[in-house]
Amino acid sequence: MSSSRLRHARTTGAVLAAGALLGAATAAPASAAPAAPAPPPPAADCSAAYRIQQKLDGGTVWRMCWRYSTDSGLILDKVTYQPPGEPAPIRVLNSAKLAQIHVPYDDGNAEYDDLTGAGFGWGLQGLKPGECPGGTLTSVKIPDVGRVNGLCTTTRARGHAYRMAADSPGKVWQAQGKDLLVYTVNKVGWYEYISEWRFSSDGTISANVGATGSLSPVDYNATDGRGWPIGKGARDYATSHAHNVFWKLDFGLDGSSRGRVEQYDSTVTPPARDGSPTVKTTRTVVTKELAGDAKNMRWWRVVSQSGKNKDGHPRSYEIVPGHTNTYAGRPFTRHDVYFTQARACEQFASNNILNCGRNAPTSVDKWVNGETLTHPAVWVNIGFHHIARDEDQQPMPVHWQGFQLAPRDVTAMNPLTPADLADRNGAPNTGS
């Protein structure tokens, strides 16, 4: 991919030069429509052209605003979740976006920051109606490029939302769920990245990037053991490389940016004599900036400082990383999650192109310098080591990497609980 990326940069030189002048210019839509015909809430946060609103099966409503940056690509703002029974939308995120796709090659001859160094935002692809089944394609105006039908909002079935068999024979409570999907496709060199956000009826948010397109035809020379034979015999070796994808999240739970970060660790002890193993879980409040490493039975959550559910428990969202290959080659890729004090100029996990002042560091690892967390910015890093295979040609099947934000105590019960189970909150009545 190395040479192709350079050729791509040269052929779009005028566009990239314009991008350097415009910075993170926000692109406007030529035409747009909400994902569903439901009316906007009172005092909508953005105009109809930039609003996404969807009511899902079971009654959950997601609302958000979108914008497009020639550096970051798609950005979602003011994301709210209104499950059944809640009188008003619950703010979850102030903003959410990609923060870098770092691509180093195993032979050390090439390394890219696809967002801020390879024209990611300029490569928005036009989508055909068949790529957005049952949904709405929105036209995005890219400066010096033109209008691109590149934003899809649609819904997609996801199987069981829940299932529970009753004690009495034949009675089963079950529901099939749908997700709201919001996504774009951006081309960088030979790769095409599907940047997808999923919003589920139970309050879960999933962020995924799928890489597809094709292997670079000029990188079949890895005869030094840093590649895989592609094609007939052992002549063409596609060079192995990594995709280190970063996302940046600005939480705004219950409308406040003053979230609290907590880390949980569980320790399993061996059984004593004829007993069973025991597990102890401890909570650590993260008061200072942190570069965190995912470990067995460790997780983090961001807790609302201003809102509680109907049981009186603070609302929070848990960060659930997907499978990752942690890349040790650069300091900023050595950790799985970062919590930094939010600053407007700190927007990209590496090769940060915004001006943070003279001699300011340009990667997220160096922003972790002991500041007190009052308004935490959350950075999630999910890595994939791509050792190519014969099946990667041609075109390459999509390989996904991502994470979830899972609601924890946002509602007092499952927001999709059937009416005849609504009284089963807390310890069950066993009849004793």
Disulfide bonds with the S-S distance in Angstrom:
Cys46-Cys65 2.12
Cys132-Cys152 2.01
Cys345-Cys356 2.14
